[in-house]
Amino acid sequence: MIGGIAHNLNSPIMSMACMIDNLKKLADEYKDSIGDSDVTKEDHLEIAKEMIDCIDKISPQCSYMSNIISNVKLQAVKLNQSSSERFTIDELIKTLNIKSSNRIHSDCLIIPQIQVDKNLEINGEINNLVQVLDNLILNACESYDGNEGSIDFIIRKENENIKFIIRDKGKGITDELKDRIFKEMVTTKGKHGTGIGLYMSYSTIKGRFGGDMWFENNEDRGVTFYIAIPITDN
């Protein structure tokens, strides 16, 4: 995970370093032009324009890095909040506060289907799993781009696992991203996303719960995310 974050920070850092080098050259050029009668007003304006262009290219890179750092910090805090080391499905549902006909985020309807014994237990920090599920539900809502939509939220038992299913009928995940979605910090939200949420969610499920996480694009439209976590032995 740290390697992925470092990789995503490296590109804007290299871009900024290039722009700073260009700024230094332009500053030297401007310094050398002082007192030179052959340098016209238009020449000075052109140098200034090139310097401003460099600054304009640096600013979004700074914002991008700031967003990554802020999001990593925010999610790390949430994932490290202390709670019990074992929790029930009932406790999880109450913490998520998902109720029938609960509408969130631009008239997005969540349809819960709890198909397991609510007393079944999961090993781990409840806040970690809540953060992952919250992120997936929010992503599903945002896939409708502000339009009305519904999300199936299903919890059921399969073999020795508890399976969580979050299904939407939004815009889905492109072929370009589907093989990279858990491996790199890539996002389906364009400039509005950093890709940290899914990246850290996958790492959390694998590392903290010993489970697995995957997704499928739906045949008609949208995407379904799956999480499988081993059931705790009583």
Rosetta silent file (secondary structure, phi, psi, omega in degrees, C-alpha in Angstrom):
SEQUENCE: MIGGIAHNLNSPIMSMACMIDNLKKLADEYKDSIGDSDVTKEDHLEIAKEMIDCIDKISPQCSYMSNIISNVKLQAVKLNQSSSERFTIDELIKTLNIKSSNRIHSDCLIIPQIQVDKNLEINGEINNLVQVLDNLILNACESYDGNEGSIDFIIRKENENIKFIIRDKGKGITDELKDRIFKEMVTTKGKHGTGIGLYMSYSTIKGRFGGDMWFENNEDRGVTFYIAIPITDN
SCORE:     score description
SCORE:     0.000 S_00000001
   1 L     0.000  -45.884  178.500    0.000    0.000    0.000 S_00000001
   2 H   -61.757  -37.493  178.280    2.805    2.413    0.919 S_00000001
   3 H   -62.701  -39.397  178.833    4.517    1.526   -2.356 S_00000001
   4 H   -66.382  -41.421  178.388    1.360    2.411   -4.284 S_00000001
   5 H   -64.311  -43.836  179.090    1.006    5.746   -2.515 S_00000001
   6 H   -61.447  -39.764  179.192    4.671    6.543   -3.146 S_00000001
   7 H   -61.715  -42.487 -177.878    4.239    5.654   -6.825 S_00000001
   8 H   -73.561  -23.901  175.718    1.270    8.021   -7.170 S_00000001
   9 H   -82.728  -25.437 -174.727    3.123   10.848   -5.458 S_00000001
  10 H   -64.851  -40.885 -177.437    6.256   10.354   -7.558 S_00000001
  11 H   -61.169  -50.758  178.297    4.669   11.451  -10.863 S_00000001
  12 H   -65.503  -31.750  178.245    3.505   14.904   -9.677 S_00000001
  13 H   -64.149  -43.620  179.155    6.812   15.414   -7.840 S_00000001
  14 H   -64.939  -39.509  178.741    8.763   14.731  -11.046 S_00000001
  15 H   -64.044  -42.637  179.403    6.463   17.042  -13.006 S_00000001
  16 H   -65.645  -38.843  179.421    6.922   19.799  -10.432 S_00000001
  17 H   -61.690  -39.372  178.691   10.686   19.334  -10.462 S_00000001
  18 H   -65.111  -44.055  179.867   10.668   19.817  -14.248 S_00000001
  19 H   -65.705  -38.030  178.228    8.552   22.976  -13.976 S_00000001
  20 H   -65.334  -39.031  177.265   10.795   24.370  -11.224 S_00000001
  21 H   -63.185  -40.965  177.326   13.840   23.756  -13.427 S_00000001
  22 H   -64.292  -39.522  178.211   12.110   25.636  -16.252 S_00000001
  23 H   -62.251  -41.193  179.220   11.292   28.488  -13.872 S_00000001
  24 H   -61.710  -43.366  179.472   14.939   28.729  -12.841 S_00000001
  25 H   -64.121  -40.933  179.152   16.024   28.947  -16.477 S_00000001
  26 H   -67.462  -37.321  177.905   13.413   31.611  -17.190 S_00000001
  27 H   -65.028  -41.093  177.187   14.469   33.583  -14.091 S_00000001
  28 H   -64.442  -40.279  179.044   18.093   33.448  -15.246 S_00000001
  29 H   -63.132  -42.178  179.591   17.034   34.539  -18.719 S_00000001
  30 H   -65.703  -41.428  179.119   15.089   37.458  -17.267 S_00000001
  31 H   -60.916  -43.181 -179.013   18.015   38.444  -15.038 S_00000001
  32 H   -68.508  -22.701 -176.853   20.398   38.453  -18.022 S_00000001
  33 H   -82.318  -12.435 -178.195   17.968   40.602  -20.002 S_00000001
  34 L   -63.703  125.287  179.305   18.036   43.474  -17.492 S_00000001
  35 L    84.231   -3.979  179.201   19.710   46.474  -19.118 S_00000001
  36 L   -83.928  115.510 -176.601   19.907   44.770  -22.534 S_00000001
  37 L   -68.451  -19.086 -179.883   18.660   47.296  -25.083 S_00000001
  38 L   -79.396  -14.129 -179.269   17.896   44.527  -27.574 S_00000001
  39 L   -87.777  120.348 -176.563   15.281   43.005  -25.245 S_00000001
  40 L   -89.918  171.349  175.494   11.889   44.547  -25.932 S_00000001
  41 H   -59.020  -39.425  179.605    8.832   44.943  -23.766 S_00000001
  42 H   -63.426  -35.497  177.654    7.248   42.086  -25.684 S_00000001
  43 H   -63.707  -43.749  178.650   10.233   39.867  -24.814 S_00000001
  44 H   -62.005  -42.601  179.675    9.748   40.619  -21.103 S_00000001
  45 H   -64.769  -35.864  179.457    6.034   39.849  -21.377 S_00000001
  46 H   -67.567  -42.093  177.394    6.777   36.557  -23.128 S_00000001
  47 H   -62.729  -43.658  179.391    9.196   35.489  -20.370 S_00000001
  48 H   -61.736  -40.697  179.660    6.624   36.437  -17.737 S_00000001
  49 H   -62.996  -42.274  179.825    3.941   34.457  -19.573 S_00000001
  50 H   -65.650  -35.978  177.846    6.133   31.346  -19.670 S_00000001
  51 H   -66.930  -41.711  178.422    6.840   31.689  -15.943 S_00000001
  52 H   -64.816  -38.425  177.735    3.110   31.977  -15.195 S_00000001
  53 H   -59.897  -41.165  178.617    2.445   28.910  -17.375 S_00000001
  54 H   -63.656  -43.937  179.754    4.920   26.930  -15.248 S_00000001
  55 H   -63.447  -41.349  179.139    3.247   28.089  -12.035 S_00000001
  56 H   -62.660  -29.285  178.814   -0.190   27.197  -13.423 S_00000001
  57 H   -81.376  -26.192  179.381    1.073   23.665  -14.098 S_00000001
  58 H   -75.779  -38.951 -174.306    2.570   23.307  -10.615 S_00000001
  59 H   -55.152  -49.702 -179.670   -0.577   24.373   -8.722 S_00000001
  60 H   -66.243  -29.281  177.264   -2.817   21.390   -9.684 S_00000001
  61 H   -66.251  -39.164  176.972    0.010   18.963   -8.909 S_00000001
  62 H   -63.713  -42.532  179.573    0.239   20.443   -5.391 S_00000001
  63 H   -63.827  -41.109  179.676   -3.529   20.099   -4.988 S_00000001
  64 H   -61.137  -46.927  179.836   -3.417   16.492   -6.177 S_00000001
  65 H   -65.373  -39.275  178.413   -0.723   15.563   -3.654 S_00000001
  66 H   -61.755  -40.604  178.890   -2.520   17.425   -0.896 S_00000001
  67 H   -64.339  -41.759  178.967   -5.717   15.478   -1.643 S_00000001
  68 H   -61.713  -49.249 -177.901   -3.878   12.167   -1.526 S_00000001
  69 H   -62.630  -43.052 -179.468   -2.192   12.970    1.787 S_00000001
  70 H   -64.163  -42.669 -179.658   -5.426   14.272    3.334 S_00000001
  71 H   -68.307  -40.126  177.176   -7.413   11.229    2.221 S_00000001
  72 H   -63.076  -43.721  179.653   -4.792    8.762    3.419 S_00000001
  73 H   -62.464  -44.560 -178.541   -4.650   10.530    6.778 S_00000001
  74 H   -63.198  -45.828 -178.230   -8.440   10.594    7.097 S_00000001
  75 H   -71.070  -34.937  177.891   -8.868    6.936    6.245 S_00000001
  76 H   -63.439  -39.935  177.860   -5.947    5.888    8.419 S_00000001
  77 H   -62.702  -46.231 -178.976   -7.546    7.664   11.401 S_00000001
  78 H   -65.145  -39.557 -178.156  -10.884    5.973   10.788 S_00000001
  79 H   -71.569  -21.645 -177.175   -9.305    2.567   10.296 S_00000001
  80 L  -101.697    3.293  176.275   -7.320    2.869   13.515 S_00000001
  81 L   -63.727  132.914 -174.206  -10.155    3.992   15.763 S_00000001
  82 L   -73.349  139.621  173.336  -10.296    1.570   18.638 S_00000001
  83 L  -156.386 -175.579 -178.877  -13.253   -0.797   19.044 S_00000001
  84 L   -65.176  155.441 -178.839  -13.855   -4.395   20.100 S_00000001
  85 L   -85.812   -1.052  177.756  -11.792   -7.112   18.421 S_00000001
  86 E  -148.267  137.572 -178.430  -14.944   -9.109   17.666 S_00000001
  87 E  -145.611  158.323 -179.730  -18.374   -7.903   16.635 S_00000001
  88 E   -95.220  164.878  175.235  -21.688   -9.305   15.482 S_00000001
  89 H   -60.823  -37.878  179.348  -23.577   -8.694   12.264 S_00000001
  90 H   -61.850  -43.677  178.055  -26.228   -6.931   14.343 S_00000001
  91 H   -63.689  -38.647  178.704  -23.643   -4.513   15.774 S_00000001
  92 H   -63.617  -45.697 -178.870  -22.319   -3.875   12.277 S_00000001
  93 H   -62.192  -42.977  179.967  -25.781   -3.105   10.894 S_00000001
  94 H   -65.247  -36.075  178.909  -26.550   -0.723   13.751 S_00000001
  95 H   -69.549  -39.961  177.364  -23.224    1.055   13.249 S_00000001
  96 H   -68.249  -27.891  178.834  -23.829    1.405    9.531 S_00000001
  97 L    59.086   42.447  176.919  -27.313    2.687   10.365 S_00000001
  98 L   -96.005  119.333 -179.502  -28.771    1.294    7.165 S_00000001
  99 L  -122.325  156.947  178.837  -32.568    1.035    7.376 S_00000001
 100 L   -56.868  136.032  179.968  -35.180    0.070    4.860 S_00000001
 101 L    64.928   23.351  176.946  -36.032    2.958    2.494 S_00000001
 102 E   -78.684  120.429 -178.707  -33.099    4.989    3.805 S_00000001
 103 E  -104.072  128.960  176.617  -32.221    7.594    1.169 S_00000001
 104 E  -135.535  156.480  171.393  -28.755    9.122    1.050 S_00000001
 105 L    51.172   82.052  172.853  -26.740   11.127   -1.451 S_00000001
 106 L    60.869   55.776  175.309  -29.100   12.567   -4.074 S_00000001
 107 L    57.096   40.916  176.390  -32.129   10.298   -3.634 S_00000001
 108 E   -93.201  120.591 -175.025  -30.112    7.088   -3.663 S_00000001
 109 E   -94.969  121.870  177.109  -32.237    4.268   -2.195 S_00000001
 110 E   -95.648  127.339 -179.044  -30.447    1.552   -0.208 S_00000001
 111 E  -112.737   97.293 -178.641  -32.243   -1.797   -0.144 S_00000001
 112 E   -78.930  140.749  175.589  -30.837   -3.966    2.681 S_00000001
 113 E  -134.901   95.560 -177.167  -31.235   -7.747    2.564 S_00000001
 114 E   -93.810  105.701 -172.628  -29.873   -9.354    5.730 S_00000001
 115 E  -111.353   26.807 -179.549  -29.920  -13.100    5.090 S_00000001
 116 L  -132.588  164.517  172.385  -27.790  -14.302    8.017 S_00000001
 117 L   -64.830  123.182 -176.444  -28.121  -14.808   11.750 S_00000001
 118 L   -68.495   -9.835  178.511  -27.439  -11.376   13.202 S_00000001
 119 L   -90.548   -2.532  175.364  -25.528  -12.996   16.078 S_00000001
 120 L   -60.242  141.836 -174.841  -22.817  -14.311   13.765 S_00000001
 121 E  -111.530  150.919  176.510  -19.452  -12.837   14.743 S_00000001
 122 E  -124.155  135.985  174.795  -16.544  -11.405   12.781 S_00000001
 123 E   -80.896  135.072  176.318  -13.002  -11.031   14.088 S_00000001
 124 L   133.895 -177.527  179.079  -11.519   -7.556   13.704 S_00000001
 125 L   -86.671  124.282 -176.910  -12.222   -3.883   14.341 S_00000001
 126 H   -60.740  -37.463 -178.773  -15.807   -2.970   13.513 S_00000001
 127 H   -63.960  -30.304  177.952  -14.821    0.554   12.403 S_00000001
 128 H   -62.871  -47.072 -178.392  -12.487   -0.899    9.774 S_00000001
 129 H   -71.597  -37.051  176.425  -15.297   -2.805    8.083 S_00000001
 130 H   -59.197  -43.074  179.767  -17.754    0.079    8.468 S_00000001
 131 H   -61.731  -42.062  179.120  -15.285    2.360    6.684 S_00000001
 132 H   -64.362  -48.668 -178.209  -14.933   -0.104    3.789 S_00000001
 133 H   -65.957  -40.705  176.102  -18.697   -0.615    3.421 S_00000001
 134 H   -57.351  -42.809 -179.022  -19.393    3.115    3.727 S_00000001
 135 H   -64.799  -42.504 -179.949  -16.902    3.776    0.932 S_00000001
 136 H   -66.767  -40.037  178.952  -18.457    1.159   -1.366 S_00000001
 137 H   -65.899  -42.750  178.273  -21.990    2.449   -0.714 S_00000001
 138 H   -62.432  -43.474  177.461  -20.899    6.038   -1.354 S_00000001
 139 H   -59.915  -41.924 -179.891  -19.185    5.002   -4.603 S_00000001
 140 H   -62.960  -41.529  177.731  -22.349    3.162   -5.676 S_00000001
 141 H   -63.123  -44.039 -176.971  -24.452    6.271   -4.996 S_00000001
 142 H   -70.067  -17.005  179.481  -22.052    8.502   -6.891 S_00000001
 143 L   -68.494  -14.953  178.295  -22.156    6.144   -9.899 S_00000001
 144 L   -87.845   -1.881  176.720  -25.616    7.571  -10.668 S_00000001
 145 L    54.707   41.948  176.816  -24.119   11.050  -11.181 S_00000001
 146 L    85.925   -5.506  178.166  -26.743   12.764   -9.017 S_00000001
 147 L   -86.751  164.886  177.813  -29.703   10.944  -10.564 S_00000001
 148 L   -67.249  144.838  179.365  -32.111    8.733   -8.638 S_00000001
 149 E  -166.368  173.335  179.503  -30.978    5.153   -8.196 S_00000001
 150 E  -130.541  154.305  179.722  -31.031    2.147   -5.901 S_00000001
 151 E  -130.314  126.355  172.470  -28.384    0.004   -4.236 S_00000001
 152 E   -84.294  125.783  176.003  -28.784   -3.603   -3.126 S_00000001
 153 E  -119.617  106.659 -171.421  -26.939   -4.207    0.148 S_00000001
 154 E  -117.634  135.640  172.218  -26.907   -7.940    0.870 S_00000001
 155 E  -124.716  123.302  178.965  -25.340   -9.911    3.723 S_00000001
 156 E  -147.757  165.795  179.663  -25.471  -13.694    3.507 S_00000001
 157 E   -99.822  132.052  174.534  -23.563  -16.805    4.536 S_00000001
 158 E  -133.687  114.330 -176.351  -21.727  -18.886    1.951 S_00000001
 159 L    56.359 -120.602 -178.285  -19.826  -21.934    3.185 S_00000001
 160 L  -104.138   22.591 -178.793  -17.559  -20.673    5.987 S_00000001
 161 E  -122.624  152.884  165.346  -17.708  -17.033    4.923 S_00000001
 162 E   -98.413  125.526 -176.905  -19.943  -14.052    5.458 S_00000001
 163 E  -109.340  131.639  174.955  -20.447  -12.370    2.101 S_00000001
 164 E  -108.775  132.368 -177.753  -21.295   -8.690    1.658 S_00000001
 165 E  -126.995  125.204  175.935  -22.724   -7.623   -1.698 S_00000001
 166 E  -121.326  113.115 -173.732  -23.154   -4.010   -2.854 S_00000001
 167 E  -121.896  131.750  174.780  -24.860   -3.773   -6.240 S_00000001
 168 L  -128.038  172.750  176.077  -25.769   -0.678   -8.251 S_00000001
 169 L  -124.002   40.222  179.504  -27.001    0.066  -11.769 S_00000001
 170 L   -84.567 -146.518 -171.782  -24.842    3.134  -12.328 S_00000001
 171 L   -82.712   -8.296  176.148  -22.187    3.778  -14.927 S_00000001
 172 L    74.108 -171.163 -178.358  -19.999    0.781  -14.026 S_00000001
 173 L  -118.945  131.421 -175.687  -16.227    0.417  -14.368 S_00000001
 174 L   -70.333  156.813  176.859  -14.485    0.727  -17.721 S_00000001
 175 H   -59.147  -31.621 -178.771  -12.393   -2.070  -19.232 S_00000001
 176 H   -63.550  -32.764 -174.503   -9.398    0.238  -18.967 S_00000001
 177 H   -99.829  -22.041 -167.066   -9.678    0.353  -15.154 S_00000001
 178 H   -62.100  -29.497  179.376  -11.138   -3.007  -14.183 S_00000001
 179 L   -85.728   -5.061 -175.897   -7.798   -4.873  -14.062 S_00000001
 180 L  -118.481   -4.476 -165.985   -6.119   -2.117  -12.032 S_00000001
 181 L   -60.835  -31.486  179.307   -8.836   -1.020   -9.621 S_00000001
 182 L  -102.918   -9.185 -174.095   -7.364   -2.789   -6.555 S_00000001
 183 L   -95.176  -26.345 -178.265   -3.713   -2.731   -7.610 S_00000001
 184 L  -135.588  165.754  176.905   -3.159    0.981   -8.080 S_00000001
 185 L   -83.421   76.272  177.182   -4.747    4.200   -6.875 S_00000001
 186 L  -108.628  153.823 -175.042   -7.000    4.605   -9.889 S_00000001
 187 L  -133.539  149.294  174.508  -10.419    6.245   -9.753 S_00000001
 188 L   -91.685    1.159 -173.104  -13.663    6.178  -11.729 S_00000001
 189 L  -100.395    9.404  179.605  -14.401    9.756  -10.619 S_00000001
 190 H    62.924 -136.486 -176.679  -11.945   11.578  -12.872 S_00000001
 191 H   -69.594  -10.817 -177.884  -10.503   14.721  -11.335 S_00000001
 192 H   -89.998   -1.509 -178.480  -12.866   14.381   -8.350 S_00000001
 193 L  -130.720  158.626  178.512  -11.262   11.190   -7.041 S_00000001
 194 L  -111.829  -15.332 -178.291   -7.869    9.935   -5.880 S_00000001
 195 L    81.823    5.040 -177.673   -8.460    6.175   -5.984 S_00000001
 196 H   -72.242  -38.532 -174.355   -7.396    5.803   -2.355 S_00000001
 197 H   -55.365  -55.226 -179.183  -10.741    4.480   -1.101 S_00000001
 198 H   -67.250  -37.740 -179.892  -10.862    1.223   -3.080 S_00000001
 199 H   -61.116  -47.800 -179.593   -7.120    0.712   -2.767 S_00000001
 200 H   -74.365  -32.341  177.972   -7.188    0.953    1.035 S_00000001
 201 H   -62.248  -46.553  179.199  -10.472   -0.962    1.278 S_00000001
 202 H   -61.186  -44.248  179.263   -8.977   -3.924   -0.557 S_00000001
 203 H   -63.162  -37.380  179.959   -5.855   -3.806    1.620 S_00000001
 204 H   -66.293  -46.577 -179.196   -8.017   -3.660    4.763 S_00000001
 205 H   -64.264  -42.331  179.919  -10.149   -6.669    3.837 S_00000001
 206 H   -70.161  -47.121 -171.776   -7.122   -8.761    2.873 S_00000001
 207 H   -83.951  -35.432 -173.510   -4.810   -7.661    5.684 S_00000001
 208 H  -100.219  -20.445 -178.675   -7.111   -7.048    8.649 S_00000001
 209 H  -119.643   -4.122 -178.989   -9.883   -9.572    8.087 S_00000001
 210 L    62.754   27.554 -176.995   -8.142  -12.346    6.141 S_00000001
 211 L  -107.999 -159.871 -179.736  -10.867  -12.019    3.530 S_00000001
 212 E  -141.350  156.682 -178.796  -11.205  -11.236   -0.137 S_00000001
 213 E  -144.019  133.836  179.540  -12.751   -8.484   -2.213 S_00000001
 214 E  -154.142  177.498 -179.788  -13.669   -8.423   -5.901 S_00000001
 215 E  -147.486  162.549  175.405  -16.205   -6.981   -8.315 S_00000001
 216 E  -138.055  135.865  170.505  -18.165   -7.777  -11.462 S_00000001
 217 E   -73.925  133.002 -179.658  -19.615   -5.451  -14.056 S_00000001
 218 L   -71.550  152.376 -177.043  -23.332   -6.199  -14.368 S_00000001
 219 L   -63.598  -40.728 -178.132  -24.629   -7.488  -17.688 S_00000001
 220 L   -84.988  -56.500 -178.883  -27.158   -4.675  -18.106 S_00000001
 221 L  -169.222  150.979  175.415  -25.551   -1.777  -16.245 S_00000001
 222 L    93.754 -166.876 -175.438  -23.618   -0.961  -13.093 S_00000001
 223 E  -146.991  151.278  176.369  -21.262   -2.953  -10.920 S_00000001
 224 E  -121.915  124.203  175.581  -21.426   -5.411   -8.018 S_00000001
 225 E  -101.202  141.012  179.723  -18.770   -5.465   -5.299 S_00000001
 226 E  -123.002  140.712  171.575  -18.250   -8.555   -3.146 S_00000001
 227 E  -130.387  128.877  176.649  -16.514   -8.976    0.204 S_00000001
 228 E  -120.221  125.670 -177.774  -16.013  -12.414    1.770 S_00000001
 229 E  -127.909  132.271  179.472  -14.827  -12.668    5.398 S_00000001
 230 E   -59.161  141.750  177.972  -14.263  -15.920    7.329 S_00000001
 231 L   -77.485  138.458 -179.961  -16.804  -16.630   10.052 S_00000001
 232 L   -72.584  134.517  174.257  -15.465  -16.553   13.600 S_00000001
 233 L   -73.799  130.887  179.464  -15.416  -19.854   15.461 S_00000001
 234 L   -82.984    0.000    0.000  -17.481  -19.600   18.649 S_00000001
